[in-house]
Amino acid sequence: MLRFPPALIVCAAVTVLFVGTAAGTEPASVRAVVEQYCMSCHDGDAAKGGLNLATVTAEDIDRHPEAWEKVVRRLRGRQMPPDGKVRPNEETYTSVVSQLETVLDRAAAAKPNPGRTDTIRRLTRTEYQNAIRDLLGIHIDATALLPADEAGHGFDNVTVGGLSPTLLDRYITAAQKISRLAVGSTRRSPDGETIRVKADITQEDRADGLPVGTRGGALIRYTFPQDGEYDVQIRLARDRNEHVEGLRDTHELEVLLDREQVKAFTLKPPAGDKGHETADAHLKVRVTATAGPHDLGVTFVKQSSALLETTRQPYSSHFNLHRHPRLSPAVYQVSVTGPFGAKGPGDTPSRRRIFVTRPKTPADEDASAKQILATLLRRAYRRPITDADLDRVLPLYREARREQDFEAGIEAALSAVLVSREFLFRIERDPTGVAPRTAYRVSDLELASRLSFFLWSSIPDDELLGTAERGELHKPDVLTKQTRRMLADPRSQSLTTNFASQWLHLRNLEAITPDGRLFPDFDDNLRQAFRRETELLFEEVVREDRSVLGLLKSDHTFLNERLAKHYGIPHVYGPRFRRVALDPASERGGLLRHGSVLTVTSYATRTSPVIRGKWLLENILGTPPPPAPPNVPALDDNTVSATLPVRDRLAKHRANAACASCHNLMDPVGFSLENFDAVGRWRTTDEAQPVDASGGLPDGSRFTGVAGLEAGLLKRPEIFVGTLADKLLTFALGRGVEPFDGPAVRKVVTTAKAADYRFAAVIEGIVASAPFQMRTSP
């Protein structure tokens, strides 16, 4: 099969479509399109790209669907013919794309090509953390136990694969720690854990969940392993000279357990270097706690205002960890050591999940262990278990039982389960006897895992697993019911924290540090507020089943005092985020106006229309530009002292023919966001010059500013919804979307359109699609 670059086979697509029809002739209108828009570049010996339309042989489209899907994507995005060439009118574009899609969709319906997901994929760090939560009922911080996962196609669940010896050691250590905590084993000596407090907004105002009238510190959800006493040690933040920051007068610090005060400390200004060394040495208290999760709070009593003013007083200062001294002392870390005088493991959520039965006599212990482990294995392995499964873990139980006791045996077996291949990996097996390169439906159990890891980033619950075990999940009405139930479950919040945070690059905010000289008001507080605003908008669309177009244009946003001050929006007080209605003339609203997106697509010193344009093409328009050609120097634009304005420098860059094709797509759409600076503030001038926010889309439409960009995107909403469907399908399958997935994505968009593009309709379309329910044999 001949392979031509998508930019060069667009016109050929039109020709082949009609030459391959039953009538065997081309309609005159299509012939006119070929003659007018293609033959000047693709005719005779000088045909560009080696594509000579005068001699091309007609072939049926369904023989080469991947090539034609690439053509459709470029035509739908109006990216071909290239900028500067005469283009067809809108009616011609629409007609040609519609006819191509009709033929491709019919071919896909007759012979689906769902592609092939990896047979074995390791759980990501996020999936592992959620799986432990849902299996054992304990909350762990997987970032402290396991290394970060690499990403592919924009998501970290795409490239996870093997298990190196070093990584296996980390999993073994994690499994031992988690098993000990879940079972509540007696420790030979008191153990300890240190929790570092981030220098975020909670250090300057009241933290969520802590009493009104307090400031700073943290509320920590801590799991105590046994009933007993524990030492809580607080360490204060220090500067580079090891001096306690902000302790200029007397302060009071409280320690709370489940919101009840257990100790209050008085802090006085230290005298000299020796005083700084010992300033927090006395901040230690022994608390009595029962086993299981508790809320451990450490916070300062607020001195600057009365209780009412705590929630009403405007946020009057900012804090930058690297450039500004603290105004008040802050908690740096909290250490918990224990138990002392342990009285037993108590009755914890994890123990209730594990010990579903208890042996009445020593003779019953083996049978009880089998029942306990069978229950755990079924959930952990996401399938019915076999005698062989039990035979692998029972010897570990029996050995530990002989050396210690019944619960030690269960702990040893659980530790083995947590490092088993069946738990750490998602495994999909080809049916016995299936022919090569044949599309088949995945089993109900595999479908259940696909669904739960898609919507929850976690293992199936009992209801979903039971439905799959009964062989009912593949039934359309049953699958739809389960999908809706799972979307309504709080665990679907992972679509916000895991999917959206990667799709919109919110995770990248942690690595973004705008230049402190140019943007002194940017701090960690603002960074966290940026991310939360976007998460809350996406979460609202999910929770309330709104139209996904509300992500692009919104008459409200979510703010706290710090973010509202940054945006210049008055009358928003306190650290709590709340829904804020916006004036129609407001510069804020949809996600393209969010500080998160605008900051993560900028340089440290200034905005970047190129980065913003590339982000928009990839994540909103769904037509990412090709990689930059080799041996082309990068644009020298990383300083604010350059003599030429950014628009002029980019124009100079586009003068290089090797750069023009991509920058002609990226730059215009990126320029439309120039009214926002590198930290998302609205501006009308830049270095004393008026901001020029005129821009355009690849379809040739021209406009000014973000409002024009939003209007252009909403004029053809199927483009954005199709891109979102692409991203969701990538996340759901753990592989990149390929051209042969085009018919499935179009069906999702078409079905969702009838439901006003509601989020649930998009999700249900993904779940009902052939790529999600099927797989191709090797």
C-alpha positions in Angstrom: 0.0 0.0 0.0 1.3 3.4 -0.9 1.8 5.7 2.1 1.7 9.5 1.6 1.8 12.3 4.2 -1.7 13.4 5.1 -1.0 16.9 3.8 -0.4 15.4 0.3 -3.2 12.9 0.0 -6.1 15.1 0.8 -7.0 15.8 -2.8 -6.4 12.1 -3.7 -9.0 11.2 -1.1 -11.7 13.1 -3.0 -10.8 11.4 -6.2 -10.6 7.9 -4.9 -13.9 8.2 -3.0 -15.9 8.6 -6.2 -13.8 6.6 -8.6 -14.3 3.6 -6.3 -18.1 3.9 -6.3 -20.4 1.4 -8.0 -21.0 3.7 -10.9 -17.3 3.9 -11.6 -17.4 7.6 -12.4 -16.6 10.8 -10.6 -19.2 13.4 -10.2 -18.3 16.6 -12.0 -18.2 18.6 -8.7 -15.5 16.4 -7.3 -13.5 16.5 -10.5 -13.7 20.3 -10.3 -12.4 20.2 -6.7 -9.4 18.0 -7.8 -8.6 20.3 -10.8 -8.9 23.5 -8.8 -7.2 22.7 -5.5 -4.9 19.7 -6.1 -3.5 19.4 -9.6 -1.3 22.5 -9.5 0.9 20.7 -6.9 0.2 17.0 -7.7 0.4 16.6 -11.5 3.1 15.3 -13.8 6.8 14.7 -13.1 7.0 17.6 -10.7 4.3 16.4 -8.4 5.1 17.4 -4.8 5.7 14.6 -2.4 5.8 12.1 -5.2 2.0 12.1 -5.5 0.9 12.4 -9.1 -2.9 12.6 -9.2 -2.9 12.3 -13.0 -1.8 8.7 -12.7 -3.2 7.6 -9.3 -5.0 4.3 -9.4 -8.5 4.2 -7.9 -8.9 1.9 -4.8 -11.8 1.2 -2.4 -11.5 3.4 0.7 -12.2 0.5 3.0 -9.0 -1.1 1.9 -7.0 1.8 3.4 -9.1 3.3 6.2 -6.1 4.5 8.2 -4.9 6.8 5.5 -8.3 8.2 4.9 -8.9 8.8 8.6 -5.8 11.0 8.6 -7.2 12.8 5.6 -10.6 13.3 7.4 -8.9 14.7 10.5 -7.0 17.3 8.5 -10.0 18.2 6.4 -12.3 18.4 9.4 -9.8 20.8 11.1 -9.6 22.8 7.9 -5.8 22.4 7.9 -5.5 21.4 4.3 -4.9 22.8 1.7 -2.2 24.6 3.6 -2.4 28.2 4.6 -1.6 30.5 1.7 -3.2 28.2 -0.9 -6.7 28.7 -2.3 -9.2 26.7 -0.2 -12.6 25.2 -1.0 -15.6 27.0 0.5 -17.2 25.7 3.7 -19.9 23.8 1.8 -17.3 21.8 -0.2 -15.3 21.0 2.9 -18.5 19.8 4.7 -19.7 17.7 1.8 -16.3 16.0 1.2 -15.7 15.2 4.9 -19.3 13.9 5.3 -19.0 11.5 2.3 -15.6 10.2 3.4 -16.8 9.6 7.0 -19.9 7.8 5.7 -17.9 5.3 3.7 -15.4 4.8 6.6 -18.1 4.4 9.2 -19.9 1.8 7.1 -16.7 -0.2 6.6 -15.9 0.0 10.4 -19.5 -1.2 11.3 -19.1 -4.2 8.9 -15.7 -5.1 10.1 -14.7 -3.5 13.4 -11.0 -2.8 14.2 -10.8 -2.2 17.9 -7.1 -2.3 18.0 -5.1 -4.1 20.6 -4.4 -3.1 24.2 -1.4 -4.5 26.0 -1.8 -8.0 27.4 -0.2 -6.9 30.7 -0.1 -3.4 32.1 1.1 -2.5 35.6 -1.1 -0.4 37.8 0.0 3.2 37.9 1.0 4.8 41.2 -2.5 6.4 41.4 -4.3 3.2 40.6 -2.2 1.3 43.2 -3.1 3.9 45.9 -6.8 3.7 45.0 -6.8 -0.1 44.8 -5.3 -0.3 48.3 -8.0 2.1 49.6 -10.8 0.0 48.0 -9.4 -3.3 48.9 -8.3 -2.7 52.5 -10.0 0.5 53.5 -6.8 2.4 54.3 -5.5 5.6 52.8 -1.8 5.5 51.8 0.5 8.1 50.2 1.8 6.2 47.2 4.1 9.0 46.3 6.1 8.2 49.4 6.3 4.5 48.5 6.7 4.3 44.7 8.4 6.3 42.0 6.5 8.4 39.5 5.2 6.7 36.3 6.3 7.9 32.8 3.6 9.2 30.5 2.8 8.4 26.9 0.2 10.1 24.7 -0.4 12.5 27.6 -1.3 9.9 30.3 0.8 7.9 32.7 -1.4 4.7 32.3 -0.2 4.3 28.7 3.5 3.4 29.1 3.5 1.4 32.4 4.9 -2.1 31.7 7.7 -4.1 33.2 8.9 -4.5 36.8 12.6 -4.0 37.3 14.3 -5.6 40.4 14.6 -2.1 42.0 10.9 -1.4 41.5 10.0 -4.8 42.8 11.9 -4.1 45.9 9.9 -0.9 46.4 6.6 -2.9 45.9 7.8 -5.5 48.5 8.6 -2.8 51.0 5.2 -1.1 50.4 3.3 -4.4 50.7 4.9 -5.2 54.0 4.2 -1.8 55.4 0.6 -1.8 54.1 -0.1 -5.3 55.4 1.2 -4.5 58.8 -0.9 -1.4 59.0 -4.0 -3.1 57.7 -3.8 -6.1 60.0 -2.6 -3.9 63.0 0.2 -6.1 64.0 2.0 -5.6 67.3 5.3 -3.9 66.7 8.5 -4.9 68.5 9.4 -1.3 69.1 7.6 2.0 68.5 7.7 3.1 64.9 7.5 6.6 63.5 6.3 8.6 60.5 6.9 12.2 59.5 4.5 14.3 57.5 5.8 17.4 55.7 3.4 20.3 55.6 3.4 22.2 52.2 4.0 25.9 52.3 0.6 26.7 50.8 -2.4 28.9 51.7 -3.1 26.9 54.8 0.0 28.6 56.4 -1.5 32.1 56.1 -5.1 31.4 56.8 -7.4 28.7 58.3 -7.0 25.2 56.9 -10.1 23.3 55.9 -11.5 21.3 58.7 -9.7 23.2 61.5 -11.5 25.4 63.9 -12.6 29.0 63.1 -10.1 31.4 64.6 -7.1 29.4 63.8 -4.3 29.9 61.2 -1.9 27.7 59.4 -0.8 24.1 60.2 -2.5 21.1 58.8 -5.3 18.6 59.3 -3.8 15.2 58.8 -5.8 12.0 58.2 -3.5 9.6 60.1 -4.0 5.8 60.6 -2.9 4.7 64.0 -1.9 1.0 63.8 -3.0 0.0 67.3 -4.8 1.2 70.4 -2.2 3.0 72.5 -0.2 6.2 73.1 1.6 8.1 70.5 4.1 11.0 70.6 3.3 13.9 68.3 6.3 16.2 67.6 5.9 19.5 65.8 8.8 21.2 63.9 8.5 24.9 62.8 9.6 26.3 59.5 13.1 27.8 59.4 15.1 30.0 57.0 18.4 29.2 55.4 20.2 30.3 58.6 18.1 27.8 60.7 16.2 30.6 62.4 12.5 30.1 63.1 10.6 32.2 60.7 8.0 34.8 61.7 8.3 34.2 65.5 8.6 37.9 66.5 6.1 37.9 69.3 4.1 35.4 71.4 2.0 32.8 69.6 -0.2 29.9 70.7 -0.1 26.5 68.9 -2.8 23.9 69.4 -2.8 20.1 68.8 -6.1 18.5 68.2 -7.3 14.9 67.8 -10.6 14.4 66.0 -11.1 18.2 66.4 -10.8 18.0 70.2 -7.9 19.9 71.7 -5.3 17.7 73.5 -2.6 20.3 74.1 -1.9 24.1 73.7 1.7 25.4 73.5 2.9 29.0 74.0 5.7 30.1 71.6 7.9 33.1 72.5 10.4 34.9 70.4 13.8 33.1 70.6 16.8 34.9 72.1 19.8 34.5 69.9 21.0 31.6 67.8 20.7 29.2 70.8 17.1 30.2 71.3 16.3 29.4 67.6 17.8 26.0 68.0 15.4 25.1 70.9 12.4 27.2 69.9 10.3 24.2 69.0 12.0 21.5 71.2 9.1 21.6 73.6 6.4 21.1 71.0 5.8 17.5 71.8 2.7 15.8 73.3 1.7 12.2 74.0 -1.9 11.4 72.8 -4.0 8.4 73.4 -5.6 7.0 70.2 -7.6 4.0 69.1 -6.4 2.0 66.1 -7.6 3.2 62.7 -7.9 6.5 60.9 -8.2 9.8 62.9 -7.9 13.5 62.2 -4.8 14.9 63.7 -4.7 18.7 63.7 -1.9 21.2 64.4 -2.7 24.9 64.1 -2.0 28.4 65.4 -4.6 30.5 67.3 -5.2 33.5 65.0 -4.3 36.8 66.8 -4.9 39.4 64.2 -8.7 39.6 64.3 -11.9 38.4 66.0 -13.6 35.2 65.1 -16.0 36.8 62.7 -13.2 38.6 61.0 -11.5 35.3 60.3 -13.9 34.5 57.6 -14.4 38.1 56.4 -11.0 39.8 56.6 -9.5 40.4 53.1 -6.3 38.4 52.4 -3.8 41.3 52.7 -0.5 39.7 52.0 1.1 37.1 49.7 3.9 34.7 50.5 6.7 33.5 48.3 8.8 30.8 50.0 12.0 31.8 48.0 11.8 35.6 48.1 9.8 36.8 51.1 10.1 36.3 54.9 7.1 34.8 56.7 4.9 37.2 58.5 4.0 34.5 61.1 5.5 31.2 62.3 4.5 28.1 60.3 4.4 24.4 60.8 7.1 22.6 58.8 6.5 19.0 59.7 4.6 16.7 62.2 6.1 13.4 63.4 4.1 10.6 65.0 5.9 7.9 66.9 4.3 4.9 68.6 2.5 3.0 69.9 3.6 3.0 73.5 1.8 0.7 75.8 0.0 -0.9 72.9 -3.3 -2.5 73.9 -4.1 -4.3 70.6 -5.2 -3.6 67.1 -8.7 -2.5 67.9 -11.6 -2.5 65.5 -10.6 -0.7 62.3 -12.1 -0.4 58.9 -9.3 -2.4 57.4 -9.6 -5.2 60.0 -13.4 -5.4 59.3 -12.7 -5.9 55.6 -10.0 -8.5 56.2 -11.3 -10.6 59.0 -14.7 -11.6 57.5 -14.7 -14.6 59.8 -12.9 -15.7 63.0 -11.8 -19.1 64.1 -13.6 -20.4 67.2 -10.9 -22.9 67.9 -7.3 -23.6 66.7 -8.7 -26.4 64.6 -10.8 -23.9 62.7 -7.9 -21.6 61.8 -7.0 -23.2 58.5 -10.6 -23.1 57.2 -11.0 -19.5 58.4 -7.7 -18.5 56.7 -9.0 -20.0 53.4 -12.2 -18.0 53.7 -10.4 -14.7 54.5 -7.9 -15.1 51.8 -10.4 -16.2 49.2 -12.4 -13.0 49.8 -9.3 -10.9 49.6 -8.0 -12.6 46.4 -11.3 -12.3 44.6 -11.2 -8.5 45.0 -7.5 -8.1 44.5 -7.3 -10.3 41.4 -10.7 -8.9 40.0 -12.0 -12.4 39.2 -13.2 -15.6 40.8 -10.3 -17.4 42.4 -9.2 -21.0 42.0 -7.7 -23.6 44.3 -4.3 -22.9 42.6 -4.6 -19.2 43.7 -5.1 -20.3 47.3 -2.3 -22.8 47.1 0.2 -20.1 46.3 -0.5 -18.0 49.5 -1.6 -20.6 52.1 1.9 -21.9 52.7 3.0 -18.4 53.6 0.1 -18.1 56.0 0.9 -21.5 57.6 4.6 -20.7 58.0 4.0 -17.3 59.7 1.2 -19.0 61.8 3.6 -21.6 63.1 6.2 -18.9 64.1 3.7 -16.4 65.5 -0.1 -16.4 65.5 -3.1 -16.5 63.2 -3.1 -12.8 62.4 0.6 -12.8 61.6 -0.2 -15.6 59.1 -2.9 -13.5 57.4 -0.5 -10.5 57.3 2.2 -12.6 55.6 -0.3 -14.0 53.0 -1.7 -10.5 52.4 1.8 -9.1 51.8 2.3 -11.8 49.1 -1.0 -10.9 47.5 0.0 -7.2 47.2 3.1 -8.1 45.2 1.5 -10.8 43.1 1.3 -10.3 39.3 -2.4 -10.7 39.4 -2.8 -7.7 41.7 -0.1 -5.4 40.3 -0.9 -6.0 36.7 -4.1 -5.7 34.6 -4.1 -8.8 32.4 -6.2 -9.4 29.4 -5.9 -12.9 27.7 -6.8 -13.8 24.2 -9.5 -16.5 24.0 -8.3 -20.0 23.1 -8.4 -20.8 19.4 -9.1 -17.3 18.2 -7.8 -16.6 14.7 -4.9 -14.2 14.2 -5.9 -10.5 13.6 -9.5 -11.2 14.6 -11.6 -8.8 16.6 -13.3 -10.3 19.6 -15.3 -9.1 22.6 -13.4 -9.0 25.9 -14.8 -11.1 28.8 -17.2 -9.6 31.2 -14.5 -9.7 33.9 -12.1 -7.9 31.7 -14.8 -5.4 30.8 -15.5 -4.8 34.5 -11.8 -4.0 35.1 -11.7 -1.7 32.1 -14.8 0.2 33.4 -13.6 0.5 37.0 -10.1 1.7 36.1 -11.6 4.1 33.6 -14.1 5.8 35.9 -12.5 5.2 39.3 -8.8 4.5 38.6 -9.3 1.5 40.9 -10.5 -2.1 41.2 -14.2 -3.1 40.7 -16.4 -3.1 43.7 -18.5 -6.1 44.7 -21.6 -5.1 42.7 -19.6 -4.6 39.5 -17.6 -7.8 40.0 -20.7 -9.8 40.8 -22.5 -8.5 37.7 -19.5 -9.6 35.6 -19.3 -13.0 37.3 -22.9 -13.6 36.4 -22.1 -12.9 32.7 -24.5 -9.9 32.6 -22.2 -6.9 32.2 -21.9 -7.0 28.4 -25.7 -6.5 28.1 -26.2 -2.9 26.9 -28.8 -1.9 29.5 -26.9 -3.5 32.3 -23.6 -1.8 31.2 -25.3 1.6 31.0 -26.8 1.1 34.5 -23.5 0.3 36.0 -21.8 3.2 34.2 -24.3 5.6 35.6 -24.0 4.2 39.1 -20.3 4.5 39.0 -20.4 8.1 37.7 -22.6 9.0 40.7 -20.2 7.3 43.1 -17.6 9.6 44.9 -14.8 7.5 43.5 -15.5 9.0 40.0 -13.7 12.1 41.3 -10.6 10.4 39.9 -11.8 11.6 36.5 -11.0 15.0 37.8 -7.9 14.3 39.8 -6.4 11.8 37.5 -7.8 12.2 33.9 -8.4 16.0 33.8 -5.2 16.9 35.7 -3.2 15.1 33.0 -5.3 16.1 30.0 -5.1 19.8 30.9 -1.5 19.6 32.2 -2.5 20.6 35.7 0.1 18.3 37.1 2.8 20.3 35.4 2.0 23.3 37.6 4.2 21.9 40.3 7.2 22.3 38.0 6.3 25.8 36.9 8.1 28.7 38.7 7.5 32.1 37.1 10.4 34.6 37.5 10.2 36.1 41.0 11.5 39.5 39.8 8.8 39.9 37.2 5.9 38.2 39.1 6.7 38.7 42.8 3.0 37.9 43.8 3.2 34.4 42.4 3.5 31.9 45.3 2.7 28.3 46.2 -0.7 29.5 47.5 -1.6 30.8 44.1 -0.3 27.7 42.3 -2.6 25.5 44.4 -5.6 27.8 43.8 -5.0 27.8 40.0 -5.3 24.0 40.0 -8.3 23.9 42.3 -10.3 26.3 40.2 -9.9 24.1 37.1 -10.6 20.9 39.0 -13.8 22.3 40.5 -15.1 23.4 37.1 -14.4 20.0 35.6 -15.8 18.3 38.7 -19.1 20.3 38.4 -19.5 19.1 34.8 -19.1 15.5 35.9 -21.1 15.7 39.1 -24.1 17.6 37.7 -23.9 16.0 34.3 -23.6 19.3 32.4 -22.7 19.8 28.8 -19.0 19.5 28.3 -19.1 22.7 26.3 -19.4 24.4 29.7 -15.7 23.8 30.0 -15.1 26.2 27.2 -17.5 29.0 28.1 -18.9 29.5 31.6 -20.8 32.3 33.3 -19.2 31.4 36.7 -16.0 30.1 38.1 -14.7 28.8 41.5 -12.6 31.2 43.7 -11.1 31.7 47.1 -9.8 35.0 48.4 -6.3 34.5 47.2 -7.3 33.7 43.6 -10.0 36.4 43.5 -7.5 39.0 44.5 -5.2 37.8 41.7 -8.0 38.1 39.2 -9.2 41.4 40.5 -12.6 40.1 41.6 -13.9 41.7 44.8 -16.0 40.5 47.7 -14.5 37.0 48.0 -13.1 36.3 51.4 -11.4 33.4 53.1 -9.5 30.3 51.9 -12.7 28.3 51.0 -13.5 27.9 47.4 -17.0 28.8 46.3 -19.0 29.1 43.1 -18.9 32.8 41.9 -21.2 34.1 39.3 -19.5 36.4 36.8 -20.5 39.5 35.0 -21.0 39.0 31.3 -18.1 41.4 30.6 -15.8 39.5 33.0 -12.4 38.3 31.7 -12.9 35.0 33.6 -15.1 32.0 32.9 -14.1 28.8 30.9 -10.9 26.9 31.3 -9.1 29.0 28.6 -9.3 31.9 31.0 -8.0 29.9 34.0 -4.7 30.8 35.5 -3.7 27.1 35.5 -3.9 26.8 31.7 -2.4 30.2 31.1 0.6 29.7 33.4 1.4 26.2 32.4 1.6 27.3 28.8 4.0 30.3 29.4 7.7 30.8 29.9 9.0 31.9 33.3 9.5 35.4 32.0 6.7 36.0 29.6 3.8 34.4 27.6 4.4 32.1 24.7 1.9 32.1 21.8 3.7 29.1 20.5 3.3 26.9 23.6 -0.3 28.1 24.0 -1.1 27.5 20.4 0.5 24.0 20.5 -1.5 23.2 23.7 -4.7 24.3 22.1 -4.1 22.3 18.9 -3.3 19.2 21.0 -5.9 19.4 23.7 -8.8 21.4 22.4 -8.7 21.1 18.6 -7.3 17.5 18.4 -4.9 18.2 15.6 -1.4 18.4 17.1 1.3 19.9 14.9 4.1 17.5 13.8 7.4 17.6 15.6 9.7 20.4 14.7 12.1 19.5 11.8 15.7 18.7 12.7 18.5 21.3 12.5 16.1 24.3 12.8 17.2 26.7 15.5 14.8 27.4 18.3 13.3 30.9 18.5 15.5 33.0 20.8 12.6 34.3 23.0 13.3 33.5 26.5 14.2 36.9 27.8 12.0 40.0 28.3 14.7 42.3 27.0 14.5 41.2 23.4 14.2 44.2 21.1 11.4 42.9 18.9 7.8 42.2 20.1 6.9 38.6 20.3 4.6 38.8 17.3 7.4 40.3 15.1 9.9 37.7 16.3 7.5 34.9 15.5 6.9 36.4 12.1 10.6 36.3 11.5 10.7 32.7 12.6 7.9 31.8 10.2 10.0 33.2 7.3 11.9 29.9 7.5 10.0 27.6 5.2 10.8 24.6 7.4 9.0 26.3 10.3 6.1 28.0 8.6 3.8 25.1 8.1 3.5 24.4 11.9 3.8 28.0 13.1 1.1 29.1 10.7 -1.2 26.8 12.7 0.1 27.4 16.2 0.8 31.1 16.4 -2.6 32.6 15.4 -4.6 30.6 17.9 -2.0 31.2 20.6 -2.0 35.0 20.0 -5.7 35.1 20.9 -4.7 34.6 24.6 -2.2 37.5 24.7 -4.4 39.5 26.9 -3.4 37.2 29.7 0.2 37.4 31.0 2.4 34.6 32.1 0.6 34.1 35.4 -2.9 34.5 34.0 -3.5 38.2 34.9 -5.6 40.3 32.5 -3.6 43.0 30.6 -4.2 45.5 27.8 -0.6 46.6 27.5 2.7 44.7 27.4 5.9 46.7 28.0 3.9 50.0 27.5 2.7 48.7 24.1 -1.0 47.8 23.4 -1.6 44.1 23.4 -2.5 42.7 20.0 -4.7 39.6 20.7 -5.8 39.2 17.1 -5.7 35.5 16.2 -7.4 32.8 14.2 -8.2 29.1 13.8 -6.9 26.7 11.2 -10.2 26.9 9.4 -9.3 30.5 8.4 -11.6 32.3 10.8 -10.2 35.4 12.3 -11.0 37.1 15.6 -9.6 39.0 18.5 -9.1 37.8 22.0 -10.3 34.9 24.1 -14.0 35.7 23.5 -13.4 35.4 19.8 -11.6 32.1 20.3 -14.4 30.7 22.4 -17.0 31.7 19.8 -14.9 30.1 17.0 -14.7 26.9 19.0 -18.3 26.8 19.9 -19.3 27.4 16.2 -18.2 23.9 15.5 -18.6 22.1 18.9 -18.0 18.7 17.5 -14.3 19.5 17.1 -13.8 20.0 20.9 -16.1 17.2 21.9 -14.3 14.9 19.5 -11.0 15.9 21.1 -12.3 15.2 24.5 -13.6 11.8 23.3 -10.1 11.1 21.9 -8.5 11.9 25.3 -11.0 9.9 27.3 -10.6 6.9 25.0 -6.8 7.1 25.3 -7.2 7.2 29.1 -9.8 4.4 29.1 -7.8 2.0 26.9 -4.3 2.8 28.1 -3.1 3.2 24.5 -2.9 6.1 22.0 -6.0 6.7 19.8 -5.2 5.5 16.3 -6.7 6.5 12.9 -8.8 3.3 12.9 -10.5 4.5 16.0 -12.1 7.4 14.0 -15.5 5.8 13.4 -15.8 5.0 17.2 -15.0 8.6 18.2 -17.4 10.0 15.6 -20.2 7.8 17.0 -19.5 9.0 20.5 -19.8 12.6 19.3 -22.9 12.0 17.3 -24.7 10.2 20.2 -23.6 12.9 22.7 -24.9 15.6 20.4 -28.5 14.3 20.8 -28.0 14.7 24.6 -26.6 18.3 24.3 -23.1 16.9 24.8 -23.7 16.0 28.4 -20.7 14.5 30.1 -22.5 11.2 30.9 -23.5 10.8 27.3 -19.9 11.1 26.2 -18.8 8.6 28.8 -21.6 6.1 27.9 -20.5 6.5 24.3 -16.9 5.6 25.1 -18.1 2.6 27.2 -20.4 1.3 24.4 -17.7 1.7 21.7 -16.0 -1.2 19.9 -12.5 -0.2 21.1 -13.7 -0.3 24.7 -15.6 -3.6 24.5 -13.4 -5.4 22.0 -9.8 -6.4 21.3 -7.9 -7.7 18.3 -5.9 -10.9 18.5 -2.2 -10.8 17.6 
